[in-house]
Amino acid sequence: MNAPIPLVSPATKDVAIVVPVYNQIAYTLQCIEGLLSSEARQAELIVVDNGSTDGTAEYLRQLAGVRTIRNTQNRGVACAWNQGVNACTTAWVVILNNDTVLPIGWLLGLLNAAAEYDYDVISPSLREGQLDYPVESYAERFVTAMGEVFRPGVADGACFAVRRRVFDRIGGFDERFRYAQFEDVDFFLRAGQACFQLGITGRSFIHHYSSVTQRALQDSGLAGDYEVVNRAYFRQKWDLRQPKRFWLRWKRKGMEWYWARRERYRYGYTLKEST
């Protein structure tokens, strides 16, 4: 028998969850089923289909309680995110990859942490790679151990919740980034620059297979070397010349090493794990 879905907070009804998809129907099905069988079913669910050709559109048409936006061609992740954000008026918008598995309690944990720490952009903890472990029981143990742990000033593009006031001030995602890559980092930098609070919390845990959309784009043969183009645009936009890039990369890797070592030593887990 499935575990009962916990009582939902009224806050979950003022949340929209935006999921962009491009082919990879098996992952989309698993993600949507996870949304509809957790407390997230109380939220407004918006799926943006970026020109899928594998039966995804037909599957989405059968779903009740899920709003679908259909693009005839792949317009890129940034555009899909903007379409979802502009299609809702909720206080919170959760941007979610379709290659995720969502244990019960993930959304409430995210919202509760945001309320307590006054985050404006907040991500859950992640375990990335193959799903070769019992995710529900692992998530329960993880959140029990890591519920008070957080990483300030950072977020993760696989899943992040954004207060509406952030979009109102800094605008949406930069659609000059082609297909995918760097549009999330660019948004986080702009949010931090505008003095909004970002963080990753241990009160929410999800599994992320990772790079599923990137593989779908490569398999399609349509995208070309979009990552190189996006990296060049990102560096130009933020004036990241080589010394500055080296310093920022060293700083980021140093902080990630410190956080992971400290978390593992004190709690037995880290906020970003791999299988």
Secondary structure, 3 states (H helix, E strand, C coil): CCCCCCCCCHHHHHEEEEEEECCCHHHHHHHHHHHHCCHHHHCEEEEEEECCCCCHHHHHHCCCCEEEEEECCCCCHHHHHHHHHHCCCCCEEEEECCCEECCCCHHHHHHHHHHHHCCCEEEEEEEECCCCCCHHHHHHHHHHHHCCCEEECCCCCCEEEEEHHHHHHHCCCCCCCCCCCCHHHHHHHHHHHCCCCEEEEEEEEEEECCCHHHHHHHHHCCCCCHHHHHHHHHHHHCCCCHHHHHHHHHHHHHHHHHHHHHHHHHHCCCCEEEC
